Amino acid sequence: MAFSVIGYSMKFESRRYNQSETSKEFYERRKQEMNEVLESDAWKRYMEKNKAEYLAAQKSDKNPLTNS
């Protein structure tokens, strides 16, 4: 599929690696893949680490954005 905007031409490729699958099959496959990632122990550890870093930054007396 091609798309053009005032002097620019862009070509889009399908995200489907199986060109014969229907839109619904593609959606279901992607949904299942994302659920597997979000329910994994690695993702939970990653989110806990990010939350701890966020809370530590919020408790910090010095805010690097305001230099105070």
SVG drawing of the C-alpha trace seen along z (x, -y; Angstrom):
<svg xmlns="http://www.w3.org/2000/svg" viewBox="-12 -25 32 43">
<polyline fill="none" stroke="black" stroke-width="0.4" points="0.0,0.0 1.3,-3.4 0.5,-6.8 1.5,-10.2 1.4,-13.6 2.5,-16.7 5.7,-15.6 6.3,-12.6 5.6,-9.1 5.6,-6.4 5.1,-2.7 3.5,-0.7 3.9,3.0 1.5,5.2 2.4,6.2 1.2,9.7 3.9,12.2 1.3,14.6 -0.4,12.8 -3.1,15.4 -4.5,14.8 -7.6,12.7 -7.8,9.5 -9.6,11.3 -6.9,14.1 -4.2,11.4 -5.9,9.6 -6.3,12.8 -2.7,13.8 -1.3,10.4 -3.6,10.3 -2.4,13.7 1.2,12.7 0.8,9.5 -1.1,11.3 1.8,13.8 4.3,10.9 2.2,9.0 1.5,12.0 5.2,13.2 7.3,13.0 9.9,11.0 7.4,8.2 6.2,8.2 9.7,7.8 10.4,5.0 7.3,3.1 8.1,3.5 11.6,2.1 10.2,-0.9 7.7,-1.6 10.4,-1.5 12.6,-3.9 9.6,-6.2 8.7,-6.3 12.3,-6.9 12.5,-9.8 9.3,-11.3 10.6,-11.1 13.9,-12.7 14.5,-16.2 16.2,-17.4 14.3,-17.6 16.6,-17.6 14.0,-19.5 13.8,-22.5 17.4,-22.4 16.3,-22.9"/>
</svg>
